Amino acid sequence: MLAVAKAEIAQGVGPADPPAADPPAVDRPASSRAAGVVSGVLLNLLVPLLSFSAGDRIVDRVAFGVAGRGVPGSAASTLRYARRPVPPVTSIEDTVLAVTDRRLLVCASGPMTIWSSRADDERAAAATRIVWSVPRPAVADARVRWHRLNPKRLRIEFTDGSWLAFTVPIAEHGKPLREIAAALTGR
């Protein structure tokens, strides 16, 4: 292992989901789509427990910015999809980035609890599994920079033109993310 860091995919608008096997064909007029977006944003602001995809994307863009870009099926798209929790979410899993001499690995810890004991943490670490990986040559660039108020945002760019951002909480140190970036780029 060249570098390991616990991180989360940054909040904000991310890359598109990978393509479905048979995407449904829906043809709506432009006025209907615009009305859906406006109503989605209003409902998201008024009732935050309800979720509407169009409203979510606009609220995320305003509040958090862009957290990734990529066409459906791109590296960033499949990575984000691999770490998306499947509803209903009944446990918490940490995301762990690891760089070896050949691959970038994205791992998920075993189920965690908010008030965990040392034994719970050890059980979660033992249940860590690889959920996504890519050969290192598929990574074009990686760097840690400021984004809004967070000085520790790792942006990983892939050779297919897509990218995805990772963060750690403000109170945590950014050195592990810088080590990931250095291991990926050799800088």
N, C-alpha and C positions, 0 to 999 in steps of 0.2 A: 504494500500500500504506500503510495506516495503522499496522499492527503485524505483526510476524513473530516467531514463537518456535518453537524446537525443543522438543518435549515428548513424553511418552508417556502413553497412557491409563493411569490409575492402576490399581494392582493391587487386587483385591478383587472382591466380588460385583457384577456388572454387570447392565445391563438384559437382558431376554429377547431371544433371537434373532428376526429377522424371520420371519414365517410362511412355511412351506414351501408349494410349490404344491399338493401333496396330502399333508397330514400323515397319517401312519399312525395308525389308530385302535387304541390299546392300552388294554385295560381290565383292570387288575390290582387284586386286593383290597388294602385298606389295610395289612394285616399284611405282605403281600409287599413293598409300597413301603417300609415302615419297616425291614424286614430288609435291603433293598437299600441304604438310606441308611447304616445302622449298619455294614454290611460294607464299604461304599465308604469311609467315614471311617477305619475300622481299617486297611484295605489301603493307603490313601493315607499314613497315618502310618507303617506298617511298611515299605512298599515305595514310596518316593516316585517311582520311575520309572514306576510303573503309574498310570494315570489313570482315575478313575471320576467321572462328572459330578456325582452327588449328593454324593460325598465331597469333591470339589474345591470345590463351593460352600460347604460347611460350614467346611472348613479355611480358605478364602479369607476368609469372614466373620469367623472368630475371629482370624486373623492380620492381615488388612488392613482389615477393615470393608467398608462398602458403597462402591463406586466409581461407581455409577450406578443409575438407576431408569427404567423405562419399559415400556410394553406392547409386545408384538411389533409391529413396523412403525413405532414411534415414531421421532422424530429421533435420540434417543440410541441406540436399538436398531440402526438402520441405520448410524449412524456407527461404532459399536463393531464391527459386522459387517464394514464396509468396511476396517477396519484389522487385522482378525484374519488372522494369517499362515495360508496354506493349506499343510497338511502335504504332503510333508516340507519343513521349513524348511531351506534350504541357504544362505541369505544373511541379512544383517541390513539392515533398512531403517529409517531415521529417520522419525519423524512430525513434520511441520512444520505449525503453525497459522498462517494468514494472514488478516488482516481488511482488506477493501477498503471503499470507501464504500458498496458494495451487497451484499457477500456475506461469509460466513465460509467460508473454504476450508480443507480438510484435505488435505495433500499427503503423498506418500510419496517418499522419496529413492530414488535408484537403489541397487543392491546395494552394501553396504559390507563391508569386512573389518575384523577386529579390529586387525591391524597394517597399517594403510593408509598409503600415501605421499600426498604432496600431489596427485600426478596421479590417484590412486585417488579421493581426495576430490572433485576437480574433475569427474571422470567421474560420480560419484554425484550431485553437484549438478546436472550437465547432464541427467541422466536423471530428475530430479524430475518427478512427475506429480500431477495433482489426482485424488484418489480419492473425495472426497465434498465437497459444498458445500450451503449453505442461504442463502436471502436473510437479510440482517441483521434484518428485522422478525420473523423466526421465532425469534430469540433473545430470551428474556424478561429474563434477568439473567446476569451473569458476575461472579465475585468470587474473590479469592485469600484463603485462610484457612489456619489451622493444621489439620492432621489428624494425630493421634497425635504422632509426633516430627518430622513434616515441615511446616515453616511455609510451604511453597510449593506449595499444591494449588489449582489453578484449577478452579472448578465452573461449568460452563456449563449454564444452565437454558433450556429451550425452551418456546415458547408452548403446545405440546401437553401440558405437564406433566411431560415427561421431563427427565432431567439426566444429565450425564456429567462425570467428574473427570479432570483431567490433572495430571501432576507432572513435575518435573525432578529429577535426582539431588540428594541433600543437599548435595554439594560445589559445585553450580552455583548461580549467582545467580538469584533469582526475579524480577528486573526485567522480563524479556521476558514472563512470564506476567501481571504486573500491567499491562503495556502492552496486551496482548490484552484483558484485562478492561476497561480504560479505553476502548479503541477500540470495544468492543461496546456499552458502556453510556453512553458520553459523559460519564463522571465523571472 
